[in-house]
Amino acid sequence: MEPAGAAEAEGERVTSPERLLQELRAKGTLPEPWRDAVASVPRELFLPDTIEVGEEIVSRGTSPERWRQLAYDDVALVTQVNDGGATRADEYRLPTSSSSMPTVMLEMLELLDVREGQRVLELGAGTGLNACWLAHRLGSEQVTSVDIDGALVERATRNAAAAGYKPVFVCGDGAQGWPAGAPYDRVIATYTVPRVPYAWVAQAPRGRIVTPWGGSFCHYSYAVLDVVDGVGRGRFTGSPAFMRTRPSRPHRGFLSDFLHHLDDGTESATTLNPYDLAGDFDALFYVGLALPDAWFHLVEADDGSGEATLWLLADDRLSWAAAEYAPDCRKYVVDQYGPRRLWDEAEAAYRVWQALGPTDTGPGRPHGRPERPARLAGRRAPRRRLSRPTGGRTLVAGFTRGADAATGAPRGGQTRRRAVAQRVSSWRLESWSLRRTAETWDSTVLTEM
């Protein structure tokens, strides 16, 4: 029988920074320069009493062991929903702050490439953990962290003090940087931006900027910019999934928030397989440049038919499109509604991408399979292979679905879409897509002058 003291010691080990260190080492995601920071700054000090992972809500008061286990797991933990406001049980829960996945945090810090004596500006304080890792490495006086949410600033300040650190936390709009503390050697943002604010470039005149970047259609990339002579240039890399900047955050909610006038769409057909679009990381990145204010969501039938609907949804909720996949078809029904023809826009961009020729994604860079919508909380994007399902005729929601003998296109698109929309109208939808994998693009990131 194991001595009681040994059992207690083992329990402490698996719910302590040592557990996180072991997991990161096993994954090969613990850079040596950051090992001591991870070991010395207890993550649990930066978490509220209630945290969320996936669909699980965990309270320290009622489930203390599970809470501590999650604190030292390499997972993203949602620490705030709906900007901290009161949320009804039936209300959509939008993650608005988190303790990011430690692997992703370390990936960003490696890209930041900090050196002794450098000064860092962080945009998006969150829980304060990232700022304290930086403070441990560089000294508290070298780190300034800005957040638009005053409550988060106060909490991060308390969390840091509990851990023995005093980086400067201030409340403000991260898009403006923090000119009072400029210049900086490094700038790091912990939320996704559609454009890199020029204030960041101006406040790091000879520095480096690392930020999650992208629009609604595809925002799973880091932009890594080096600033020279007032211009930031660099590359896209990685596969992060972060929350959007609050001032320009589009609406996200239930599917029923986006679908309307289902009987009034304009039907057409396409030869572009919806899976070819949704499963090509590089194409998604390119199409996202043409559709920064729309996003997509793939709904696969759960009846074994192999059918699927690829929805394209405008941020302003005025337009939508649906492309119907059915096995063994040569053409696919498309239905579009609103002032924009979202499928036409997406297909046109995809065709241009095709004409440019294939991109070498490099070793270990497979195409990916869209998974269920990701709760964007500083995690990695899905990376599994997207395969085309197979199957034949099926009965969906009481309507027979088959292929037209003349065109090979599936019949009954609008009828089936109404049935599917009713069935999934309560599903949570959050902006997601797949990462742009090729790191060979050398690009100047769009900035706001």
Secondary structure, DSSP 8 states (H G I E B T S, - for coil): ---HHHHHHHHHHHTSHHHHHHHHHHHT---HHHHHHHHHS-GGGG--SEEEETTEEEETTT-HHHHHHHHTSSS-EEEEEGGG----TTS---EEEEE--HHHHHHHHHHHT--TT--EEEE--TTSHHHHHHHHHH-GGGEEEEES-HHHHHHHHHHHHHHT---EEEES-GGG--GGG---SEEEESSBBSSEEHHHHHHSTT-EEEEEE--SS---EEEEEEEETTEEEEEEE--EE--B-GGG-----BGGGT---TTS-EEEEESS-HHHHHT-HHHHHHHHHH-TTEEEEEEE-SSSS--EEEEEEETTSS-EEEEEE-TT-SSEEEEEESSS-HHHHHHHHHHHHHHH------TT-------S----SSEE-------------EEETTEEE-B-TTT--BS-HHHHHHHHHHHHTTSB-------------EE---EE-
